[in-house]
């Protein structure tokens, strides 16, 4: 839980500075930890990597899988392209939506 909130706080700082590529990376880190927490709570396991996370989500959490699969190309873009604000906002929106479903509140959202 601490990592989720720390990544969120860092992402917000970077987002507010206008660096949407780095903010996207941090929002994704927040999202990955959030998804891993959901998996841990429900399956009592933690994914070892992205591939494992995708397999578990696809099998046991198809709605979450679909959401992640749809935005994951943005994460790939962070390695070689500049991410635009609207794509960063899309990632941020997913983090907020899933965290709200899990009862997790961020102090500045």
Secondary structure as UniProt FT lines:
FT   HELIX           2..16
FT   TURN            17..18
FT   HELIX           20..43
FT   HELIX           50..60
FT   HELIX           62..77
FT   TURN            78..80
FT   HELIX           85..101
FT   TURN            102..103
FT   TURN            107..108
//
